[in-house]
Amino acid sequence: MIRALIADDDALVRLGLADLLDGDDGIEVVAQAADGLEAVALATAHRVDVALVDVRMPRMDGIAATARLRALPHPPGVITLTTFDLDEYVYSALAAGADGFLLKDTDPAEILRAVHLVAAGSAMLHPSAARRVIDRFHRTGRPEATAARSRLDRLTPRERDVLALLAQGQTNADIAGHLHMRESTVKAHVSRILTALDVTNRVQAALMARDADLTP
């Protein structure tokens, strides 16, 4: 069972998301917060697997809350939800450690899919957010690519194979199937990759792989 937290200052949005998530047999909403500070406190008090966090909230916004959530001893995966499709939010959310970035008008089935993917250790970006991120890296690719390739040199050939598939959005199970590994072995490789690249999650590792033009 995936234990979820919802953080949004709009009570109606919280109610709607809670109804949506609770309608999935594999998800249980264990806490709801009206701002970022409350979200961090509740995630500290409850075991949370995935947090859906709004960007604009009082006291502590979603970007700051994401960074605090990811710094917890047992950090939940974080999906940033927002009404606003703005570059600064996409980049800031990913830099803070978000595993997903979705607009609130995303199809409900896709929101549920995102929760399951993030709980399984994968990631999910709204298509427009993904396009913005890719466009940004194309525009600023030269210096970023040099730095990314330097970090990728720290990886073994097998870890580069795993990273290339991770950058395509594949789950640990998918990667295990492609590379004929145990899923536990893939998980160990991913952990090592995050440490070697000095990133906090799969999204950041995938962006670095794309920036270095790593392909399978």
C-alpha positions in Angstrom: 0.0 0.0 0.0 1.4 3.4 -1.0 1.1 6.0 1.8 0.4 9.4 0.4 0.4 13.0 1.7 -1.4 15.9 0.0 -0.2 19.5 0.6 -2.3 22.3 -0.9 -3.7 25.4 0.6 -7.0 25.0 -1.3 -9.3 22.8 0.8 -11.3 21.8 -2.3 -8.2 20.7 -4.2 -7.1 18.6 -1.2 -10.6 17.0 -1.0 -10.6 16.2 -4.7 -7.1 14.7 -4.7 -7.9 12.7 -1.6 -11.0 11.3 -3.2 -9.0 10.4 -6.3 -6.2 8.7 -4.5 -8.4 6.9 -2.0 -10.3 5.5 -5.0 -7.2 3.5 -5.9 -6.9 0.3 -4.0 -3.1 0.6 -3.9 -3.0 4.1 -2.3 -3.9 5.4 1.1 -4.0 9.1 2.0 -2.4 9.3 5.5 -2.1 13.0 5.9 -3.3 16.4 4.4 -1.5 19.7 4.9 -2.5 23.3 4.1 1.0 24.6 3.8 4.6 23.5 3.4 5.5 23.7 7.1 2.5 21.5 8.0 3.5 19.1 5.2 7.0 18.6 6.6 5.7 18.1 10.2 3.2 15.5 9.0 5.7 13.7 6.9 8.0 13.6 10.0 5.2 12.2 12.1 3.8 9.7 9.6 5.6 7.3 7.3 4.9 8.8 3.8 5.9 7.1 0.5 4.7 9.9 -1.9 3.9 13.5 -1.3 1.8 15.6 -3.7 2.9 19.2 -3.1 1.4 22.4 -4.5 3.9 25.1 -5.4 2.1 28.2 -4.1 1.3 27.9 -0.4 1.5 30.2 2.6 4.3 30.0 5.3 6.4 27.7 3.3 6.0 27.2 -0.5 6.1 23.9 -2.3 9.7 24.3 -3.5 11.1 24.9 0.0 8.9 22.1 1.3 10.1 19.7 -1.3 13.7 20.4 -0.3 12.8 19.8 3.4 10.9 16.6 2.6 13.8 15.2 0.6 16.1 15.9 3.5 14.2 13.8 6.0 15.8 10.6 7.3 13.2 8.6 5.3 12.3 11.0 2.5 9.1 10.5 0.5 9.0 10.8 -3.3 7.7 14.2 -4.2 5.3 15.1 -7.0 5.0 18.9 -7.5 1.5 19.9 -8.6 0.7 23.4 -9.9 -1.7 25.4 -11.9 1.2 27.4 -13.3 3.3 26.0 -16.2 6.3 28.3 -15.7 9.9 27.5 -16.3 11.1 28.8 -12.9 8.8 26.3 -11.1 9.9 23.3 -13.2 13.6 24.0 -12.7 13.2 24.9 -9.0 11.1 21.8 -8.2 13.5 19.5 -9.9 16.5 21.2 -8.3 14.8 20.8 -4.9 14.5 17.0 -5.4 11.0 16.5 -6.9 10.5 13.2 -8.7 7.6 14.5 -10.7 6.1 17.8 -12.0 2.4 17.8 -13.0 -0.1 20.4 -13.8 -3.4 20.3 -11.8 -5.3 19.8 -15.1 -3.5 16.5 -15.7 -5.8 13.6 -16.4 -6.7 11.9 -13.1 -5.5 8.6 -14.4 -2.1 10.1 -15.1 -1.9 11.5 -11.6 -2.6 8.0 -10.2 0.0 6.6 -12.6 2.5 9.2 -11.4 2.0 8.2 -7.7 2.6 4.6 -8.5 5.7 5.3 -10.6 7.3 7.6 -8.0 6.5 5.1 -5.3 8.3 2.4 -7.4 11.4 4.7 -7.6 10.7 6.1 -11.1 9.7 9.6 -12.1 7.1 11.5 -14.2 7.0 14.9 -15.8 4.1 16.6 -17.4 4.8 16.6 -21.2 5.1 20.4 -21.4 7.5 20.4 -18.4 9.6 17.8 -20.0 9.7 19.8 -23.2 10.8 22.9 -21.3 13.6 21.0 -19.5 14.9 19.5 -22.8 14.7 22.8 -24.5 16.7 24.4 -21.7 19.4 21.8 -21.9 19.6 22.2 -25.7 20.0 26.0 -25.3 22.7 25.7 -22.6 24.0 22.3 -23.6 27.7 23.1 -24.2 29.0 24.0 -20.6 26.4 21.6 -19.0 27.4 18.8 -21.3 31.1 19.1 -20.4 30.3 19.0 -16.7 27.9 16.1 -17.1 30.3 14.0 -19.2 33.0 14.6 -16.5 30.6 13.2 -13.8 29.6 10.3 -16.0 33.2 9.3 -16.3 32.9 8.2 -12.6 30.6 5.4 -13.6 31.4 1.9 -14.6 30.2 0.7 -18.1 27.4 -1.2 -16.5 26.3 1.8 -14.5 26.2 3.8 -17.7 24.0 1.2 -19.3 21.6 1.4 -16.3 21.7 5.2 -16.4 20.9 5.3 -20.1 17.7 3.3 -19.6 16.8 5.3 -16.5 17.1 8.5 -18.6 14.4 7.0 -20.9 12.0 6.9 -17.8 12.2 3.1 -17.4 11.5 1.6 -14.0 13.9 -0.7 -12.1 11.9 -3.7 -13.3 12.1 -2.5 -16.9 15.8 -2.0 -16.6 16.3 -5.4 -15.0 14.5 -7.0 -18.0 16.5 -5.2 -20.6 19.9 -5.9 -19.0 19.0 -9.4 -17.7 19.7 -8.4 -14.0 17.9 -8.9 -10.8 15.8 -5.9 -9.8 17.7 -5.7 -6.5 20.9 -5.4 -8.5 19.5 -2.6 -10.6 18.4 -0.8 -7.4 22.0 -1.1 -6.1 23.3 0.3 -9.3 20.9 3.3 -9.2 21.9 4.1 -5.6 25.6 4.1 -6.7 24.8 6.2 -9.7 23.0 8.9 -7.6 26.0 9.0 -5.2 28.6 9.1 -8.0 26.8 11.9 -9.9 26.1 13.8 -6.7 22.4 14.1 -7.4 19.4 13.4 -5.1 17.0 11.5 -7.4 16.4 9.8 -10.7 15.1 12.9 -12.4 18.3 14.8 -11.8 20.3 11.8 -12.9 18.3 11.5 -16.1 18.7 15.2 -16.9 22.4 14.8 -16.5 22.5 11.8 -18.7 20.5 13.6 -21.4 22.8 16.6 -21.1 25.8 14.4 -21.7 24.0 12.9 -24.7 24.2 9.4 -23.2 22.3 6.8 -25.2 21.8 3.1 -24.7 
